[in-house]
Amino acid sequence: MSGKFGVFRLRVVCVIPAFNEESTIGAVVEGAKKYCSMVLVVDDGSDDETRNRAKEAGGKVISHVSRLGVGAALSTGFSSALKRGAEIIVTLDGDGQHDPDEIPAVVAPLLEKKADIVVGSRLPARKAAMPLYKKIGNKVLSRFASLACGVVINDSQSGFRALSRGVAEAISHSSTDYRWATEMLILSSRKGFRIMEVPIRTVYFRKRIRGAGAKDALKILYNTLKPK
């Protein structure tokens, strides 16, 4: 393993779900390669050059024939990462909003045996660039996720995470869309896994703001509150 992560001597596999991210995926893959043994890009039915850009940057690409959703893409990535011997799995968004140079900070609590799953929280930053409507929606969803998990979670929707092999083997989220993020945390808490957050920087491009919308938020809230 190259870069500063070489001292970890663990197989860290980065899983990146991507849909039509040809302009950013190459840089994300190159950044993640500095800290991870392997970078797996799950091309979720893109109709642009995402697949080729990811390969050119050195990523291993798995393609869905059609778009199945970010949750489904991550399920595919987790399964593949485990088969490839991952001891730690890191997830990043493919749109460039996450800085791969913060992978060491997100993984550190796992290495120090302080947590089993770590969420990169976008909200504590002094100048968080998250649009206001997303901040409000995320705050509401995170409050209910905290109640469901029994632990304070400030950014339940963050896609920048690190999880141990044990979590990936024990937890199998069924959501194929954005509901995966909260579902994984709830399932992890029920299994007794330790959840921790670390602050991260986030870059938002005005013309490229994606992620969960109002309908997705309602689905996430319903999933969180429905009787189990």
Backbone as numpy.savetxt, mean C-alpha at the origin, in Angstrom:
# Nx Ny Nz CAx CAy CAz Cx Cy Cz
20.90 -7.51 -1.96 20.05 -6.33 -1.96 20.94 -5.10 -1.96
20.62 -4.12 -2.77 21.47 -2.94 -2.90 21.00 -1.83 -1.97
21.79 -0.73 -1.92 21.39 0.44 -1.17 21.46 0.24 0.34
20.85 1.19 1.07 20.92 1.19 2.53 20.23 -0.02 3.15
19.35 -0.67 2.40 18.62 -1.80 2.95 19.46 -3.07 2.98
20.66 -3.02 2.43 21.49 -4.21 2.37 21.75 -4.82 3.72
21.82 -3.98 4.77 22.13 -4.47 6.10 21.00 -5.29 6.69
19.81 -5.21 6.13 18.67 -5.91 6.71 18.75 -7.42 6.48
19.35 -7.80 5.37 19.52 -9.21 5.03 18.20 -9.97 5.05
17.17 -9.31 4.65 15.85 -9.93 4.53 15.37 -9.76 3.10
14.47 -10.64 2.70 13.92 -10.52 1.36 12.71 -9.59 1.43
12.93 -8.35 1.04 11.87 -7.34 1.04 11.36 -7.20 -0.39
10.08 -7.50 -0.59 9.47 -7.41 -1.92 8.46 -6.28 -1.93
8.60 -5.41 -2.90 7.67 -4.28 -3.05 6.59 -4.66 -4.06
5.34 -4.44 -3.69 4.21 -4.72 -4.57 3.55 -3.39 -4.94
3.45 -3.12 -6.23 2.88 -1.86 -6.70 1.70 -2.14 -7.63
0.47 -1.84 -7.20 -0.68 -1.97 -8.09 -0.69 -0.76 -9.03
-0.95 -0.97 -10.30 -0.88 0.16 -11.24 -1.93 0.05 -12.33
-2.58 1.16 -12.59 -3.52 1.25 -13.70 -3.26 2.56 -14.44
-2.79 2.45 -15.68 -2.50 3.61 -16.52 -1.58 4.62 -15.81
-0.41 4.15 -15.42 0.56 5.00 -14.73 1.85 5.10 -15.53
1.75 5.17 -16.86 2.95 5.16 -17.70 3.91 6.32 -17.41
3.39 7.45 -16.96 4.24 8.62 -16.75 5.00 8.58 -15.42
4.60 7.73 -14.50 5.21 7.73 -13.16 5.78 6.39 -12.73
5.30 5.30 -13.29 5.65 3.98 -12.77 7.15 3.68 -12.85
7.81 4.17 -13.89 9.23 3.92 -14.04 10.04 4.47 -12.88
9.76 5.71 -12.51 10.49 6.35 -11.40 10.19 5.67 -10.07
8.94 5.23 -9.89 8.57 4.56 -8.65 9.32 3.24 -8.53
9.37 2.48 -9.62 10.08 1.20 -9.62 11.56 1.41 -9.34
12.17 2.36 -10.01 13.60 2.62 -9.82 13.89 3.02 -8.38
13.00 3.82 -7.79 13.20 4.22 -6.41 13.08 3.06 -5.44
12.09 2.22 -5.68 11.86 1.07 -4.78 12.98 0.05 -4.89
13.59 -0.09 -6.05 14.66 -1.06 -6.26 15.86 -0.80 -5.35
16.04 0.43 -4.91 17.17 0.76 -4.05 17.06 0.08 -2.68
15.85 -0.27 -2.29 15.63 -0.79 -0.95 15.02 -2.19 -0.90
14.58 -2.70 -2.04 13.86 -3.97 -2.06 14.56 -5.01 -2.91
14.44 -6.25 -2.51 15.04 -7.35 -3.26 14.39 -7.49 -4.62
13.11 -7.21 -4.68 12.35 -7.35 -5.92 11.20 -6.36 -5.91
10.87 -5.84 -7.08 9.73 -4.94 -7.23 8.73 -5.60 -8.17
7.55 -5.93 -7.65 6.50 -6.54 -8.44 5.45 -5.49 -8.79
5.22 -5.27 -10.06 4.18 -4.35 -10.50 3.01 -5.17 -11.03
1.85 -4.96 -10.45 0.65 -5.65 -10.92 -0.10 -4.68 -11.82
0.02 -4.89 -13.11 -0.64 -4.04 -14.10 -2.11 -4.46 -14.17
-2.98 -3.60 -13.65 -4.39 -3.95 -13.52 -5.19 -3.57 -14.77
-4.83 -4.21 -15.91 -5.58 -3.99 -17.14 -5.34 -2.65 -17.80
-4.14 -2.07 -17.63 -3.84 -0.77 -18.24 -3.93 -0.83 -19.75
-4.32 0.30 -20.35 -4.35 0.37 -21.82 -3.34 1.38 -22.34
-2.33 1.68 -21.50 -1.25 2.55 -21.94 0.06 1.77 -21.86
1.18 2.45 -21.65 2.48 1.80 -21.64 2.98 1.46 -20.23
2.08 1.36 -19.28 2.48 1.06 -17.89 3.33 -0.20 -17.81
2.88 -1.26 -18.44 3.59 -2.53 -18.39 5.02 -2.39 -18.91
5.18 -1.77 -20.07 6.51 -1.64 -20.67 7.41 -0.73 -19.86
6.86 0.39 -19.35 7.67 1.31 -18.55 8.16 0.63 -17.27
7.31 -0.18 -16.67 7.69 -0.89 -15.45 8.81 -1.89 -15.73
8.71 -2.62 -16.83 9.74 -3.59 -17.20 11.06 -2.90 -17.50
11.00 -1.79 -18.22 12.21 -1.05 -18.57 12.94 -0.56 -17.32
12.17 -0.27 -16.27 12.76 0.23 -15.03 13.30 -0.90 -14.16
13.04 -2.14 -14.55 13.56 -3.27 -13.79 12.56 -3.97 -12.91
11.28 -3.66 -13.09 10.25 -4.32 -12.30 9.81 -5.63 -12.91
9.35 -6.55 -12.08 8.74 -7.79 -12.55 7.25 -7.50 -12.69
6.69 -7.73 -13.86 5.31 -7.34 -14.12 4.37 -8.53 -14.20
3.26 -8.41 -13.49 2.17 -9.38 -13.58 0.98 -8.60 -14.12
0.33 -9.10 -15.15 -0.76 -8.34 -15.77 -2.12 -9.01 -15.62
-3.12 -8.20 -15.28 -4.51 -8.63 -15.34 -5.02 -8.31 -16.75
-5.76 -9.22 -17.33 -6.29 -9.01 -18.67 -7.24 -7.83 -18.70
-8.01 -7.64 -17.65 -8.93 -6.51 -17.55 -8.79 -5.89 -16.17
-9.35 -4.71 -15.99 -9.22 -4.02 -14.71 -10.09 -4.69 -13.65
-9.46 -5.14 -12.56 -10.17 -5.83 -11.49 -10.29 -4.99 -10.22
-9.46 -3.97 -10.10 -9.49 -3.13 -8.91 -8.20 -3.22 -8.12
-7.93 -2.17 -7.34 -6.67 -2.12 -6.60 -6.57 -3.23 -5.56
-7.68 -3.57 -4.93 -7.65 -4.66 -3.94 -7.30 -5.98 -4.58
-7.86 -6.23 -5.76 -7.55 -7.47 -6.49 -6.10 -7.49 -6.93
-5.60 -6.34 -7.38 -4.20 -6.25 -7.81 -3.26 -6.56 -6.66
-3.58 -6.06 -5.48 -2.74 -6.34 -4.32 -2.81 -7.80 -3.91
-3.98 -8.40 -4.01 -4.11 -9.83 -3.70 -3.19 -10.64 -4.61
-3.19 -10.30 -5.90 -2.31 -10.97 -6.86 -0.85 -10.75 -6.47
-0.52 -9.52 -6.10 0.85 -9.20 -5.73 1.31 -9.90 -4.47
0.46 -9.95 -3.45 0.82 -10.62 -2.20 1.09 -12.10 -2.43
0.21 -12.73 -3.20 0.36 -14.16 -3.49 1.69 -14.42 -4.19
2.00 -13.59 -5.17 3.24 -13.76 -5.92 4.45 -13.49 -5.03
4.38 -12.46 -4.18 5.49 -12.12 -3.30 5.80 -13.25 -2.33
4.75 -13.86 -1.79 4.95 -14.98 -0.86 5.61 -16.16 -1.57
5.18 -16.43 -2.79 5.75 -17.53 -3.56 7.23 -17.27 -3.87
7.59 -16.00 -3.93 8.97 -15.63 -4.24 9.81 -15.46 -2.98
9.28 -15.89 -1.85 10.06 -15.90 -0.61 10.11 -14.61 0.16
9.16 -13.71 -0.05 9.17 -12.44 0.68 9.08 -12.65 2.18
9.92 -11.95 2.92 9.84 -11.95 4.38 9.15 -10.69 4.87
9.25 -9.64 4.08 8.54 -8.39 4.32 7.98 -7.92 2.98
6.74 -7.46 2.99 6.12 -6.93 1.77 5.83 -5.45 1.98
6.26 -4.65 1.03 6.00 -3.21 1.05 5.03 -2.89 -0.09
4.03 -2.07 0.17 3.12 -1.65 -0.89 3.27 -0.16 -1.15
3.28 0.20 -2.40 3.38 1.60 -2.83 2.35 1.85 -3.92
1.86 3.08 -4.01 1.02 3.44 -5.15 1.91 3.71 -6.35
1.37 3.48 -7.54 2.16 3.65 -8.75 2.12 5.04 -9.35
1.38 5.97 -8.71 1.20 7.30 -9.30 2.23 8.32 -8.86
3.19 7.91 -8.05 4.25 8.82 -7.65 3.96 9.64 -6.41
2.83 9.41 -5.75 2.54 10.21 -4.56 3.35 9.76 -3.35
3.87 8.53 -3.39 4.70 8.03 -2.30 6.17 8.09 -2.67
7.00 8.48 -1.75 8.44 8.58 -1.97 9.11 7.27 -1.56
9.65 6.51 -2.51 10.30 5.23 -2.19 11.43 5.37 -1.18
12.03 6.57 -1.09 13.12 6.78 -0.14 12.65 6.69 1.31
11.35 6.63 1.52 10.82 6.48 2.87 10.53 5.02 3.22
10.85 4.12 2.32 10.65 2.69 2.61 11.37 2.27 3.89
12.62 2.67 4.12 13.29 2.27 5.36 12.53 2.68 6.62
11.93 3.87 6.60 11.20 4.35 7.77 9.95 3.52 8.02
9.29 3.09 6.94 8.06 2.31 7.07 8.37 0.88 7.50
9.50 0.36 7.07 9.87 -1.01 7.39 10.52 -1.13 8.78
11.13 -0.06 9.25 11.90 -0.11 10.50 11.16 -0.74 11.68
9.88 -0.39 11.95 9.20 -1.01 13.10 9.08 -2.52 13.00
9.04 -3.06 11.77 9.00 -4.51 11.60 10.35 -5.11 11.99
11.41 -4.47 11.55 12.75 -4.97 11.84 13.05 -4.88 13.34
12.47 -3.88 13.99 12.70 -3.70 15.42 11.71 -4.51 16.26
10.88 -5.31 15.58 9.90 -6.17 16.26 8.89 -5.36 17.07
8.60 -4.15 16.64 7.63 -3.31 17.32 6.24 -3.42 16.71
6.14 -3.96 15.51 4.85 -4.04 14.81 4.88 -5.19 13.81
3.68 -5.58 13.38 3.53 -6.62 12.36 3.06 -6.02 11.04
2.38 -4.90 11.13 1.94 -4.18 9.94 2.09 -2.69 10.22
2.70 -1.97 9.29 2.98 -0.55 9.46 2.31 0.24 8.35
1.62 1.30 8.74 0.93 2.16 7.78 1.68 3.48 7.68
2.00 3.89 6.47 2.60 5.20 6.25 1.51 6.25 6.30
1.48 7.03 7.37 0.40 8.00 7.58 0.73 9.33 6.93
-0.18 9.80 6.07 0.03 11.05 5.35 -0.41 12.26 6.14
-1.17 12.09 7.21 -1.80 13.22 7.87 -0.97 13.98 8.89
-0.04 13.34 9.62 0.70 14.09 10.64 1.64 15.15 10.08
1.98 15.03 8.80 2.95 15.97 8.23 2.46 17.41 8.40
3.39 18.31 8.66 3.05 19.71 8.91 2.33 20.34 7.72
2.78 20.01 6.54 2.18 20.63 5.36 1.61 19.55 4.46
0.74 18.74 5.03 0.14 17.66 4.25 -0.56 18.24 3.03
-0.24 17.67 1.86 -0.78 18.20 0.61 -2.10 17.56 0.21
-2.64 16.69 1.03 -3.89 16.02 0.70 -5.00 17.04 0.55
-5.77 16.96 -0.55 -6.89 17.88 -0.74 -7.85 17.84 0.45
-8.50 18.98 0.75 -9.33 19.09 1.94 -10.43 18.04 1.99
-11.11 17.80 0.86 -12.21 16.84 0.88 -11.71 15.43 1.19
-10.49 15.12 0.76 -9.92 13.81 1.06 -9.53 13.73 2.54
-9.02 14.83 3.09 -8.66 14.84 4.51 -9.89 14.56 5.37
-11.01 15.23 5.03 -12.23 15.06 5.82 -12.73 13.62 5.72
-12.80 13.11 4.49 -13.28 11.75 4.28 -12.39 10.73 4.97
-11.09 10.93 4.85 -10.15 10.00 5.46 -10.24 10.04 6.98
-10.46 11.24 7.52 -10.56 11.38 8.98 -11.76 10.59 9.50
-12.90 10.70 8.80 -14.10 9.98 9.22 -13.88 8.47 9.12
-13.36 8.02 7.98 -13.13 6.59 7.78 -12.12 6.06 8.79
-11.10 6.84 9.06 -10.06 6.40 10.00 -10.60 6.32 11.42
-11.53 7.21 11.77 -12.12 7.17 13.11 -12.88 5.87 13.33
-13.67 5.48 12.33 -14.44 4.25 12.45 -13.52 3.03 12.36
-12.47 3.12 11.55 -11.51 2.01 11.48 -10.82 1.83 12.82
-10.52 2.94 13.49 -9.88 2.87 14.81 -10.78 2.16 15.81
-12.07 2.48 15.77 -13.02 1.83 16.67 -13.11 0.33 16.38
-13.10 -0.02 15.09 -13.20 -1.43 14.70 -11.95 -2.22 15.07
-10.80 -1.55 15.04 -9.53 -2.23 15.30 -9.09 -2.16 16.76
-9.66 -1.22 17.50 -9.25 -1.07 18.89 -7.90 -0.41 19.05
-7.47 0.32 18.04 -6.20 1.04 18.10 -6.35 2.31 17.26
-5.71 3.39 17.66 -5.83 4.64 16.92 -5.14 4.55 15.57
-5.89 4.82 14.53 -5.37 4.82 13.16 -5.73 6.17 12.54
-4.73 6.93 12.14 -4.96 8.26 11.59 -5.15 8.28 10.09
-4.66 7.24 9.40 -4.73 7.23 7.94 -5.02 5.82 7.45
-6.26 5.39 7.64 -6.63 4.01 7.31 -6.60 3.72 5.82
-6.59 4.76 4.99 -6.66 4.56 3.55 -5.30 4.61 2.85
-4.24 4.81 3.60 -2.92 4.90 2.98 -2.52 3.59 2.31
-2.00 3.71 1.10 -1.54 2.54 0.36 -0.07 2.25 0.54
0.62 3.09 1.32 2.05 2.89 1.60 2.13 2.12 2.91
2.47 0.83 2.82 2.47 -0.03 3.99 3.63 -1.02 3.95
3.89 -1.61 5.09 4.84 -2.72 5.18 4.21 -3.77 6.08
4.28 -5.01 5.69 3.72 -6.08 6.50 4.63 -7.28 6.51
4.59 -7.99 7.61 5.43 -9.17 7.75 4.86 -10.32 6.93
5.69 -11.31 6.71 5.22 -12.49 6.00 4.07 -13.15 6.76
4.16 -13.14 8.08 3.11 -13.75 8.88 1.76 -13.11 8.63
1.72 -11.79 8.52 0.46 -11.09 8.23 -0.05 -11.47 6.85
0.84 -11.45 5.87 0.43 -11.75 4.49 -0.10 -13.17 4.36
0.45 -14.08 5.14 0.00 -15.47 5.08 -1.33 -15.67 5.81
-1.54 -14.91 6.88 -2.73 -15.11 7.72 -3.93 -14.29 7.27
-3.67 -13.17 6.60 -4.75 -12.25 6.24 -4.99 -12.29 4.74
-6.23 -12.52 4.36 -6.61 -12.52 2.94 -7.83 -11.64 2.76
-7.62 -10.39 2.33 -8.76 -9.49 2.14 -9.56 -9.91 0.91
-10.86 -9.76 0.99 -11.73 -10.16 -0.11 -12.13 -9.00 -1.00
-11.94 -7.79 -0.52 -12.34 -6.60 -1.28 -11.44 -6.43 -2.51
-12.05 -6.18 -3.64 -11.27 -5.98 -4.86 -11.03 -4.50 -5.14
-11.70 -3.62 -4.41 -11.57 -2.18 -4.65 -10.86 -1.52 -3.47
-11.13 -0.23 -3.23 -10.45 0.52 -2.18 -10.79 0.06 -0.77
-11.79 -0.79 -0.62 -12.13 -1.29 0.70 -11.05 -2.18 1.29
-10.12 -2.63 0.46 -9.06 -3.52 0.93 -8.28 -2.93 2.11
-8.06 -1.59 2.06 -7.18 -0.95 3.04 -7.70 -1.09 4.47
-8.99 -0.77 4.66 -9.58 -0.90 6.00 -9.79 -2.36 6.36
-10.20 -3.16 5.39 -10.45 -4.58 5.66 -9.19 -5.26 6.18
-8.05 -4.96 5.58 -6.80 -5.58 6.01 -6.48 -5.21 7.45
-6.72 -3.97 7.82 -6.42 -3.54 9.19 -7.35 -4.23 10.19
-8.62 -4.32 9.86 -9.58 -4.96 10.76 -9.25 -6.45 10.93
-8.96 -7.12 9.83 -8.62 -8.53 9.90 -7.34 -8.75 10.70
-6.37 -7.86 10.51 -5.11 -7.96 11.24 -5.32 -7.80 12.74
-6.16 -6.83 13.11 -6.41 -6.60 14.54 -7.11 -7.81 15.16
-8.01 -8.43 14.43 -8.72 -9.60 14.95 -7.79 -10.79 15.15
-6.73 -10.82 14.35 -5.76 -11.92 14.48 -4.71 -11.62 15.54
-4.81 -10.44 16.14 -3.85 -10.08 17.18 -2.55 -9.48 16.67
-2.49 -9.11 15.41 -1.28 -8.49 14.87 -1.19 -7.03 15.33
0.02 -6.58 15.54 0.26 -5.22 16.03 0.31 -4.25 14.86
-0.49 -3.19 14.95 -0.58 -2.18 13.90 0.09 -0.90 14.39
0.89 -0.31 13.52 1.60 0.92 13.88 1.61 1.86 12.69
1.69 3.15 12.95 1.79 4.15 11.89 3.10 4.91 12.00
3.62 5.35 10.86 4.77 6.25 10.84 4.43 7.37 9.86
4.85 8.59 10.11 4.54 9.70 9.20 5.33 9.61 7.90
4.68 9.96 6.80 5.34 9.98 5.49 4.96 11.27 4.76
5.80 11.63 3.81 5.48 12.75 2.94 4.65 12.24 1.76
3.84 13.11 1.20 3.01 12.72 0.07 2.98 13.84 -0.94
3.05 13.48 -2.21 2.98 14.45 -3.29 1.67 14.26 -4.05
0.90 15.33 -4.18 -0.34 15.26 -4.95 -0.21 16.15 -6.18
-0.54 15.58 -7.33 -0.53 16.32 -8.57 -1.97 16.71 -8.90
-2.23 17.99 -9.06 -3.60 18.46 -9.25 -4.34 17.76 -10.38
-3.63 17.49 -11.45 -4.27 16.87 -12.61 -4.33 15.36 -12.49
-3.76 14.80 -11.41 -3.69 13.34 -11.30 -4.24 12.82 -9.98
-5.10 13.59 -9.33 -5.65 13.15 -8.05 -6.63 12.02 -8.29
-6.31 10.86 -7.75 -7.16 9.69 -7.91 -7.54 9.18 -6.53
-7.73 7.88 -6.45 -8.06 7.29 -5.15 -9.55 7.20 -4.96
-9.93 6.87 -3.72 -11.34 6.64 -3.40 -12.15 7.91 -3.51
-13.32 7.79 -4.14 -14.25 8.90 -4.24 -15.36 8.75 -3.22
-16.42 9.56 -3.36 -17.51 9.54 -2.40 -18.19 8.17 -2.33
-18.44 7.56 -3.48 -19.10 6.25 -3.50 -18.21 5.20 -2.84
-16.91 5.28 -3.12 -15.98 4.34 -2.49 -15.98 4.52 -0.98
-16.02 5.78 -0.54 -16.02 6.06 0.90 -17.23 5.44 1.58
-18.39 5.54 0.95 -19.59 4.95 1.52 -19.48 3.43 1.60
-18.89 2.83 0.58 -18.69 1.38 0.59 -17.76 0.97 1.73
-16.68 1.76 1.89 -15.71 1.47 2.94 -16.36 1.58 4.31
-17.17 2.64 4.49 -17.84 2.85 5.76 -18.81 1.72 6.06
-19.54 1.29 5.06 -20.50 0.19 5.24 -19.76 -1.09 5.64
-18.67 -1.38 4.93 -17.89 -2.57 5.25 -17.35 -2.55 6.67
-16.99 -1.34 7.12 -16.43 -1.19 8.46 -17.50 -1.40 9.54
-18.70 -0.94 9.27 -19.76 -0.95 10.27 -20.67 -2.18 10.23
-20.67 -2.90 9.12 -21.61 -4.03 9.00 -21.31 -5.11 10.01
-22.34 -5.78 10.51 -22.15 -6.85 11.49 -21.27 -7.96 10.93
-20.40 -8.51 11.77 -19.51 -9.58 11.35 -20.04 -10.93 11.82
